[in-house]
Amino acid sequence: EVSVFDFRIRVSDNGTPPLSGHCSVELEVLDVNDNAPEVWVTSLSVTVPEDASVGTVVALLSVSDRDSGANGRVRCEVWPSGPFGLVLAFAGSYSLVLREALDRERVSEYEVEVRAEDGGDHALSAH
């Protein structure tokens, strides 16, 4: 929430006459990777016709991480890869799209997982 604190310090002694001094201290709070990414499905189409064209949007997703810097940068992937892929719409927003044609007689149902992992040294993830 706060990345920098500024302090002004003033000290004085009990002498006669009292003498004083002052300084400024800037304290920078370094981010640690303490927040895992979050993934929300904001729009979902649960049925997709087998003749849907490549590029058809199946779902809209939002991804975020409350950390800053590398700790807050998130990479996303679809697992298993299969006929679906992710397209970055803009920062933190993705479309789950068809990457190849579907064949209902071969596979009638898919379970797709979106995995998000942050860029921290000890990466945190969500799905």
Helices and strands as residue ranges (DSSP letters): E 4-12, E 20-28, E 38-44, E 57-64, G 69-72, E 74-79, E 84-90, E 93-98, E 113-118, E 125-126
